[in-house]
Amino acid sequence: MEKINLTINGIAVEAIKGETIMKAAERAGIKIPRLCYTEMHNTGVTIKPVTCRVCEVEISGGKVMAACVAPVKEGLEVHTNSKLALEARRGRLEAILANHPPDCLTCERNLACELQTLAVEMGIRKIPAAAEDKPKYEIDCSNPSLVRDQNKCILCRRCDAVCSKVQAVNALECQGKGAETMVKTKTGAPLGDTGCVLCGLCAAVCPTAAIAIKDDTQKAWDALHDPDKYVIVQIAPAVRSGIGQMFGLQAGDDSVGRLNAALRRLGFDKVLNTNFAADLTIMEEGTELIKRVTKGGVLPMITSCCPGWVKFAEHKYPDLLPHLSSCKSPQQMFGAVAKTWLPTKLAIDPSRIFSVSIMPCTAKKYEAQREEMAGDIDVVLTTQEIGKMIKEAAIDFVNLPDEEFDQMMGEESGAGAIFGVTGGVCEAALRTVYEIVNQKKLENVEFIPLRGFEGSYIKEATVDLNVGEGGAPAPVKVAVSHELRNAAKLMEQIRAGESPYTFIEIMACPGGCVNGGGQPYCASSVDTINKRSSTLYNSDKHNIIRRSHDNEEVKKLYDDYLGEPYYGEKAYELLHTKYKSKPVQE
């Protein structure tokens, strides 16, 4: 690895041949402003389209260059804060602002906008007048999870890159040349009419509000203010590790106790736990897997709790849909039980139940509206949205006392908690499947090979189950994948008849639900994802109950209402579904 010596602001810096000035400065702890440039998660995808040029620096000879693409050279002198560099950057940023809507106070991304933050940091206090003939675009609200406002697009192309290079969905792309350049859907159709899987990563990486989460908070407020509604709420496992960042706490801070308290102060009648439904999912999914392995069925079986992944499969791999588990996601299982069994326990009319989900995922909004599941959940709020509601109600979140979940649908196992981390669903399923099939305790419930965000994006493990001839132990191979580009590799392997796996977990978002599109902005670094993941693993580690089949509330639900897992008539009716092909115009 050849080393290069240069100076940045008079400081000697050792760089690696072939890397950019931006990267060399970053490693030396020297900040250079950026807007279009970004490194996405731990995906290996770096966006540097050189469209904004707010990273311009002065180099030897009095030239300015974009640091995100300019290569290091031996003996190069770089100045990031010279008069020439500062004037060049301000000029570039002023030009962007001149063509940007001046509605910061009411914008969805106010105080969480990279363009706004950069303008403040660069001391811009006056914006040149915009051209009078600047085109005005209609806002695209066709998508159930996301809103596109082309007027706020700065052509950074982050959305295009994450959609194509990370997710392999290709719903968005940059079209046209020069002044006619625009980020559009591939066919020019509204976003809701494309193959968009609603993962929300485009909104997560967008530096402005050109793509934003659809705001459903008013629906929740209306229900809370309606005396005839009995409003219940469920909290997904990943939310507890992200909500604190909405209030200035560190990434990974376990704030579920404070969130429970805040939700009661907002007026929710019952504060319940999606982890309970995650344990319910494992009972159904684990039993389904055992049936497919021992009695015959389509293998490998693939998890179906990620709605972005399910929609991707419906669009891209309709011939392989029988491989998906028939289980609904924890959100939808919770909703089905909450609208049928829970009212009998509360002794209230089922029509009064208004069910709210707090999710780290934008695709959950779509899932709740699916025809075959409509009515189970009334409104889905992301981590960002519930944070806004708490702020709107002037609740001092940081200083709230920790409060527990309500009972009946509040108990959780550690296995349910790790659903929010990539690999967690598979690990939770193996804990239960192993003990049911082998009829003995699993000594070590932690499947370390399936954990971790760094390294391979397709992780494997092998476990011995008594499913061989005559009930003899036989090795069963499982796989875990995140990012849909990697899901595509697994699906092509299955299509070719070359898959070595019996069970596969797929999550759309890098790192799993902890890094979902509905989590707080600017939180996609590897360090943030690891901290959030550690929170869920710690929740599992310190829980007395670490297996889904040991959840006493879940056991009682089966005894009193659902019958046998998977085989019970009521269990199958409420907790399972079917998926079908969803062709889209390419």
C-alpha positions in Angstrom: 0.0 0.0 0.0 1.8 3.1 -1.3 1.9 6.1 1.0 1.5 9.7 -0.1 2.7 12.7 1.9 0.8 16.0 1.6 -0.2 19.0 3.8 -3.7 20.1 4.6 -3.9 23.6 6.2 -0.2 23.3 6.9 -0.5 20.0 8.7 1.5 17.1 7.5 -0.9 14.2 6.4 0.0 10.7 5.3 -2.4 9.4 2.7 -2.9 6.3 0.7 -2.3 6.4 -3.1 -5.5 6.5 -5.0 -7.7 8.0 -2.2 -9.3 11.4 -2.4 -8.4 14.6 -0.5 -11.8 14.3 1.3 -10.9 10.8 2.6 -7.4 11.8 3.6 -8.7 14.9 5.5 -11.3 12.9 7.2 -8.8 10.4 8.6 -6.6 13.3 9.8 -9.6 14.8 11.6 -10.0 17.8 9.3 -13.5 18.6 8.4 -14.5 19.5 4.8 -18.1 20.5 4.2 -20.1 18.1 2.0 -23.6 17.7 0.7 -23.9 15.3 -2.2 -21.0 13.1 -1.0 -21.9 10.4 1.5 -20.8 6.9 2.4 -23.8 4.8 2.9 -23.9 2.7 6.0 -21.4 -0.1 5.8 -22.5 -1.0 2.3 -19.3 -0.1 0.4 -21.4 2.4 -1.7 -20.0 5.9 -1.8 -21.9 8.7 -3.6 -19.7 11.4 -5.1 -21.6 12.8 -8.2 -19.8 16.2 -7.9 -23.0 18.1 -8.3 -23.0 20.4 -5.2 -19.2 21.2 -5.1 -19.6 22.6 -1.6 -16.5 20.5 -0.7 -14.2 22.6 -2.9 -10.7 23.3 -1.5 -7.7 25.3 -2.8 -4.7 23.3 -4.0 -1.2 24.2 -5.1 -1.3 26.8 -7.8 -4.4 28.7 -6.7 -6.9 26.2 -8.1 -10.1 25.0 -6.5 -11.2 21.4 -6.8 -13.9 19.2 -5.3 -12.3 17.3 -2.5 -14.7 14.3 -2.9 -13.0 13.4 -6.2 -9.7 15.2 -6.3 -6.9 12.6 -5.7 -4.0 13.0 -3.3 -0.6 13.6 -4.8 2.9 13.6 -3.3 3.8 17.1 -1.9 0.3 18.5 -2.6 -0.6 21.6 -0.5 -4.3 21.8 0.3 -6.2 24.7 2.0 -9.7 24.1 3.2 -10.4 27.5 4.7 -8.5 29.9 2.4 -10.3 33.0 1.0 -10.5 31.3 -2.4 -12.0 28.1 -1.0 -14.5 29.8 1.3 -15.7 32.1 -1.5 -16.1 29.2 -3.9 -18.0 27.1 -1.4 -20.3 29.9 -0.4 -21.0 30.7 -4.1 -22.0 27.1 -4.7 -24.2 26.9 -1.7 -25.9 30.3 -2.4 -26.7 29.0 -5.9 -28.4 25.9 -4.4 -30.3 28.0 -1.9 -31.5 30.4 -4.6 -33.3 27.6 -6.3 -34.7 26.0 -3.1 -38.1 26.7 -1.5 -37.7 29.2 1.4 -40.1 27.4 3.7 -37.7 26.2 6.4 -40.0 27.0 9.3 -42.8 24.7 8.1 -40.6 22.2 6.3 -40.7 18.5 7.4 -37.0 18.6 7.8 -36.6 21.9 9.7 -33.7 21.6 12.1 -32.9 18.2 10.7 -31.9 19.4 7.2 -28.3 19.1 6.0 -28.7 22.0 3.6 -30.0 24.2 6.4 -27.3 23.1 8.7 -24.6 23.8 6.2 -25.9 27.2 5.4 -25.7 28.1 9.1 -22.2 26.7 9.4 -21.0 28.6 6.4 -22.4 31.9 7.7 -24.9 32.5 4.8 -27.4 35.1 5.9 -28.6 36.4 2.6 -29.9 34.3 -0.3 -29.9 35.6 -3.9 -33.3 35.9 -5.6 -34.5 32.8 -7.4 -35.2 32.9 -11.1 -38.8 33.9 -11.9 -39.2 31.1 -14.4 -38.2 28.4 -11.9 -40.5 25.4 -12.6 -43.0 24.4 -9.9 -43.6 20.7 -9.4 -46.7 19.0 -7.9 -46.0 17.1 -4.7 -46.3 13.3 -5.2 -48.4 11.8 -2.4 -49.2 8.6 -4.2 -47.0 6.4 -2.0 -48.5 5.2 1.3 -45.2 5.7 3.1 -43.3 8.4 1.4 -43.9 11.9 -0.1 -41.8 13.3 -3.0 -41.3 17.0 -3.4 -39.3 17.6 -6.5 -39.1 21.3 -5.7 -36.7 20.5 -2.8 -34.4 18.2 -4.8 -30.8 19.4 -5.0 -29.7 16.6 -7.3 -27.4 15.0 -4.8 -28.4 11.6 -6.2 -28.3 9.9 -2.9 -31.8 8.5 -3.3 -30.9 7.2 -6.8 -27.8 5.5 -5.5 -29.4 3.8 -2.4 -32.4 2.6 -4.5 -30.3 1.1 -7.2 -26.9 0.1 -5.7 -28.0 -0.9 -2.2 -31.6 -2.1 -2.7 -31.5 -3.2 -6.4 -35.0 -1.8 -6.7 -34.3 0.9 -9.3 -37.5 2.9 -8.7 -35.6 6.2 -9.0 -33.0 7.4 -11.4 -31.4 10.6 -12.7 -32.6 11.6 -16.1 -31.9 14.4 -18.5 -28.9 16.6 -19.1 -27.8 20.1 -17.9 -30.6 22.3 -16.7 -33.1 19.5 -17.6 -31.5 17.0 -15.1 -34.0 15.5 -12.7 -34.4 12.6 -10.3 -37.5 10.8 -11.4 -39.1 7.4 -11.3 -37.8 5.1 -14.0 -41.1 5.3 -16.0 -42.1 8.8 -15.0 -45.1 7.4 -13.1 -45.9 8.5 -9.5 -43.8 6.8 -6.9 -46.8 4.8 -5.7 -47.2 3.2 -9.1 -43.6 1.8 -9.3 -41.8 -1.1 -7.8 -40.8 1.0 -4.8 -40.6 -1.3 -1.8 -41.2 1.6 0.7 -38.1 0.8 2.7 -37.6 4.6 3.2 -33.8 4.5 2.8 -34.2 7.2 0.1 -35.8 9.5 2.7 -33.1 8.5 5.3 -30.3 9.6 3.0 -32.0 12.7 1.5 -30.3 15.8 2.8 -33.5 17.9 2.4 -37.2 17.1 2.3 -37.3 16.1 -1.4 -38.3 12.7 -0.1 -39.9 12.5 3.3 -41.9 10.1 5.5 -45.7 10.5 5.1 -46.9 12.2 8.3 -49.8 10.3 10.0 -49.6 11.9 13.4 -52.9 13.8 12.9 -54.7 10.5 12.6 -53.3 9.4 16.0 -54.2 12.8 17.6 -57.8 12.5 16.3 -58.1 9.1 17.9 -56.6 10.2 21.2 -59.0 13.1 21.4 -62.1 10.9 20.5 -63.8 9.8 23.8 -65.4 6.9 22.0 -62.0 5.4 21.0 -60.0 3.0 23.1 -56.5 3.7 21.8 -53.9 1.1 22.2 -50.3 1.3 21.1 -47.5 -1.3 20.4 -43.8 -0.5 20.4 -41.4 -2.4 18.1 -38.1 -3.6 19.6 -35.8 -1.4 17.5 -37.7 1.8 18.5 -36.4 1.6 22.1 -32.8 1.9 20.8 -33.5 4.9 18.6 -36.2 7.1 20.1 -33.8 8.7 22.6 -31.9 10.4 19.7 -35.0 12.5 19.0 -34.3 14.1 22.4 -30.5 14.5 22.4 -29.7 11.2 24.0 -27.0 8.9 22.6 -27.5 6.3 19.9 -28.5 3.0 21.5 -29.8 4.5 24.7 -32.5 2.1 25.9 -35.4 4.5 26.4 -38.4 2.1 26.3 -39.3 2.9 30.0 -39.4 6.6 29.3 -41.3 6.0 26.0 -44.0 3.9 27.9 -44.4 6.9 30.3 -44.6 9.4 27.5 -47.3 7.4 25.7 -49.5 7.3 28.8 -49.1 11.1 29.1 -50.2 11.4 25.5 -53.4 9.6 26.4 -53.0 6.1 25.1 -55.2 3.7 27.1 -52.9 0.7 26.8 -49.2 0.6 26.1 -48.3 -2.8 24.8 -45.3 -4.6 23.4 -44.6 -5.8 19.8 -42.0 -8.1 21.3 -44.9 -10.1 22.7 -46.1 -10.5 19.1 -42.5 -11.3 18.0 -42.7 -14.3 20.4 -46.0 -15.2 18.9 -44.4 -15.0 15.4 -41.7 -17.5 16.4 -44.3 -19.9 17.7 -46.0 -19.9 14.3 -42.9 -19.6 12.1 -41.0 -22.2 14.0 -43.8 -24.7 13.8 -44.2 -24.0 10.1 -40.5 -24.6 9.5 -40.7 -27.9 11.5 -43.7 -29.0 9.4 -41.9 -28.1 6.1 -38.8 -30.0 7.1 -40.4 -33.1 8.6 -43.6 -33.5 6.6 -42.6 -32.0 3.3 -42.9 -28.4 2.1 -41.1 -25.8 0.0 -37.5 -25.2 1.2 -35.7 -23.1 1.9 -38.3 -21.3 3.9 -37.8 -17.5 4.0 -38.9 -15.1 6.7 -41.8 -12.8 5.9 -41.8 -10.2 8.7 -40.1 -7.5 6.6 -42.7 -5.8 4.4 -40.1 -4.1 2.2 -38.6 -7.5 1.4 -42.0 -9.1 0.8 -42.9 -6.4 -1.7 -39.6 -6.9 -3.4 -40.3 -10.6 -3.8 -43.8 -10.0 -5.1 -42.4 -7.7 -7.8 -39.1 -9.4 -8.7 -39.6 -13.1 -7.8 -43.3 -14.1 -8.0 -42.3 -17.6 -9.0 -40.5 -18.0 -5.6 -43.3 -16.7 -3.3 -44.1 -20.3 -2.0 -40.7 -20.1 -0.3 -41.9 -17.3 2.0 -43.4 -18.2 5.3 -47.1 -17.7 5.5 -46.8 -15.9 8.9 -47.8 -12.3 9.2 -45.3 -10.0 10.7 -45.3 -9.3 14.5 -47.0 -5.9 13.8 -49.9 -7.6 12.0 -50.2 -10.5 14.4 -50.4 -8.0 17.2 -53.2 -6.1 15.3 -55.2 -9.3 14.6 -55.2 -10.4 18.2 -55.8 -6.9 19.5 -58.9 -6.5 17.5 -60.4 -10.0 18.4 -59.1 -11.5 21.7 -58.1 -8.3 23.6 -61.6 -6.7 23.6 -63.0 -9.8 25.3 -60.4 -9.4 28.0 -61.0 -5.7 28.4 -64.8 -6.2 28.2 -65.2 -3.5 25.6 -66.8 -3.3 22.1 -64.2 -4.3 19.5 -65.3 -1.4 17.3 -63.9 1.0 19.9 -60.4 -0.4 19.6 -58.0 1.9 17.7 -54.7 0.3 17.2 -51.5 2.3 16.7 -48.1 0.9 15.9 -44.8 2.6 16.6 -42.3 1.3 14.1 -38.7 2.0 12.9 -39.9 1.2 9.4 -41.7 3.2 6.7 -42.8 0.1 4.9 -45.0 -0.9 7.9 -47.3 1.9 6.9 -47.9 0.1 3.6 -48.1 -3.3 5.3 -51.0 -2.1 7.5 -52.9 -1.1 4.4 -52.5 -4.3 2.4 -55.8 -5.6 1.3 -55.5 -8.9 3.1 -54.5 -7.2 6.4 -56.5 -4.0 6.3 -58.2 -3.2 9.6 -55.7 -5.0 11.9 -53.7 -1.8 12.5 -55.4 1.7 12.2 -52.3 3.9 11.9 -48.5 3.3 11.9 -46.2 6.0 13.2 -42.4 5.9 12.8 -39.9 6.6 15.5 -39.6 10.1 14.1 -43.3 10.7 14.2 -43.9 9.7 17.7 -40.9 11.8 18.8 -42.6 14.8 17.1 -45.9 14.1 19.0 -44.1 13.9 22.3 -42.4 17.3 21.6 -45.7 18.8 20.4 -47.2 17.8 23.8 -44.3 19.5 25.6 -43.4 16.3 27.5 -40.0 16.3 29.1 -39.0 13.0 27.7 -35.4 12.8 29.1 -36.6 13.3 32.7 -39.5 10.9 32.7 -39.5 7.9 35.0 -39.2 4.4 33.6 -42.6 2.7 33.3 -43.5 -0.9 32.4 -45.7 -2.2 29.6 -49.3 -3.0 30.4 -50.1 -6.7 30.8 -51.9 -9.2 28.5 -49.8 -8.3 25.5 -46.8 -6.8 27.3 -44.5 -9.7 28.3 -41.5 -10.4 26.2 -38.6 -12.8 25.8 -35.1 -11.9 24.9 -35.7 -13.7 21.6 -38.5 -11.2 20.8 -36.2 -8.3 21.5 -33.6 -9.2 19.0 -36.1 -9.2 16.1 -34.9 -5.6 15.6 -31.4 -6.7 14.6 -30.4 -8.4 11.3 -30.1 -12.1 12.2 -32.3 -11.8 15.2 -35.4 -13.5 13.7 -33.4 -16.5 12.6 -31.6 -16.7 15.9 -34.9 -16.5 17.8 -36.5 -19.2 15.6 -33.5 -21.6 16.0 -33.8 -21.3 19.8 -37.4 -22.6 19.7 -37.1 -25.0 16.8 -34.0 -26.7 18.3 -35.7 -27.3 21.7 -39.0 -28.5 20.2 -37.4 -30.9 17.7 -34.5 -32.1 19.9 -36.6 -32.2 23.1 -33.8 -30.8 25.1 -32.5 -27.4 26.3 -30.2 -25.4 24.0 -27.2 -24.8 26.2 -26.0 -21.7 24.4 -28.8 -19.7 22.9 -26.6 -17.1 21.2 -25.8 -17.8 17.5 -22.8 -15.5 17.2 -22.1 -16.4 13.5 -25.4 -14.8 12.6 -24.6 -11.5 14.4 -22.8 -8.4 13.4 -23.1 -5.7 10.7 -19.6 -5.7 9.4 -18.1 -8.2 7.1 -20.2 -10.5 4.9 -23.7 -9.4 4.2 -24.8 -13.0 3.9 -24.1 -14.9 7.1 -24.4 -18.6 7.7 -24.8 -21.0 10.6 -25.3 -24.8 10.9 -27.4 -26.4 13.7 -28.0 -30.1 14.3 -31.7 -31.0 14.5 -33.2 -34.4 15.0 -34.8 -34.4 11.5 -32.6 -37.0 9.8 -33.6 -40.6 9.0 -35.3 -42.1 12.0 -35.1 -38.9 13.9 -31.3 -38.8 13.9 -29.4 -35.5 14.2 -28.9 -33.9 10.9 -27.1 -30.6 10.0 -29.4 -27.8 9.0 -27.9 -24.8 7.3 -29.4 -21.3 7.7 -28.6 -17.9 6.2 -29.1 -14.3 7.1 -29.1 -11.4 4.7 -29.7 -7.6 4.8 -30.0 -5.2 1.9 -32.2 -6.3 -1.0 -29.2 -6.5 -3.5 -28.1 -9.5 -1.3 -31.6 -10.9 -1.1 -31.5 -11.0 -4.9 -28.3 -13.1 -4.8 -30.0 -15.6 -2.5 -33.2 -15.7 -4.7 -31.2 -16.3 -7.9 -29.4 -19.2 -6.1 -32.8 -20.7 -5.2 -34.1 -20.1 -8.7 -31.1 -22.0 -10.1 -31.7 -24.9 -7.7 -28.4 -24.3 -6.0 -29.4 -23.1 -2.5 -27.8 -25.1 0.4 -30.1 -23.5 3.0 -33.1 -24.8 4.9 -34.1 -21.4 6.4 -33.3 -17.9 5.4 -33.9 -14.5 7.1 -34.0 -11.4 4.9 -34.2 -7.8 6.0 -34.4 -4.9 3.6 -32.4 -2.3 5.6 -28.7 -2.4 6.3 -28.3 -3.7 9.8 -32.0 -4.6 10.2 -34.8 -2.7 11.8 -32.5 -0.7 14.0 -31.5 1.2 10.9 -35.0 1.4 9.4 -36.1 4.3 7.3 -38.3 5.6 10.1 -35.5 5.9 12.7 -34.0 9.4 13.5 -32.2 11.2 10.7 -28.4 11.2 10.2 -28.1 8.0 12.1 -26.8 5.6 9.5 -23.2 5.3 10.6 -21.8 1.9 11.4 -21.1 3.1 15.0 -24.8 4.1 15.4 -26.1 0.8 14.1 -23.8 -1.2 16.3 -24.8 0.8 19.4 -28.5 0.3 18.7 -27.9 -3.4 18.0 -26.0 -3.8 21.3 -29.1 -2.4 23.1 -31.3 -5.2 21.8 -28.7 -7.9 22.5 -28.3 -6.6 26.0 -32.1 -6.6 26.5 -32.0 -10.3 25.4 -29.0 -11.1 27.6 -30.5 -9.7 30.8 -34.0 -11.1 30.3 -34.8 -14.1 32.4 -36.9 -15.5 29.5 -34.7 -15.9 26.4 -36.9 -18.3 24.4 -40.2 -17.4 22.8 -41.9 -20.6 23.8 -41.3 -19.7 27.5 -43.3 -16.5 27.3 -46.2 -17.2 29.8 -48.6 -14.6 28.2 -48.1 -16.2 24.8 -48.7 -19.7 26.3 -52.0 -18.4 27.9 -53.1 -16.9 24.6 -52.8 -20.3 22.9 -54.5 -22.1 25.7 -57.4 -19.7 26.0 -57.9 -18.6 22.4 -55.7 -19.6 19.5 -55.3 -23.4 20.0 -52.2 -25.2 18.7 -49.5 -23.1 17.0 -49.9 -23.1 13.2 -52.4 -26.0 13.3 -55.0 -24.4 15.4 -57.9 -23.1 13.3 -58.0 -19.7 15.0 -54.2 -19.4 15.0 -54.0 -20.0 11.3 -57.0 -17.8 10.5 -55.6 -14.7 12.4 -51.9 -15.1 12.1 -51.2 -16.3 8.5 -51.7 -14.8 5.1 -50.7 -15.4 1.4 -48.6 -13.3 -1.0 -49.2 -12.8 -4.7 -47.4 -11.4 -7.7 -47.4 -7.6 -8.1 -46.3 -6.8 -11.6 -44.9 -3.3 -12.3 -44.2 -1.5 -15.5 -40.5 -1.5 -16.1 
